[in-house]
Amino acid sequence: MKILEFHRDDGSDRVKVACADREVSVHSHCGYCKHCAGVRVGKRTIPTPQRQAFSGVQQGGSPDENLLNAAMMFNTLVRDGTAIECDDDAGEGFSSMYRR
């Protein structure tokens, strides 16, 4: 497990992390990556809401509403957080959790 510190752009809401060999947007990549284990807020790591919502969809839940709420919660965690916990120890980079 590795910790990817946030790099925030001054004057905007953009947050990036160093992923594999490049910098990627936390909002458009990390929340939807199968390697994202959670957001570090203070001393705690809060699990990625999208991963929890996606497992609920696989069990027959309401996909659109649950995934939208999870994305909004993830954005709130990123706003308050300092880093992403990533279990990509092999260094392969972004890999969508929605592909099988």
Buried (B, 14 or more C-beta within 10 A) or exposed (E): EBEBEBEEEEEEEEBBBEBBEEEBEBBEBBBBBBBBBBBBBEEEBBEBBBBEBBEBBEEEEEEEEBBEBBBEBBBBBBEEBEBBBBEBEEEEBBEEBEEE
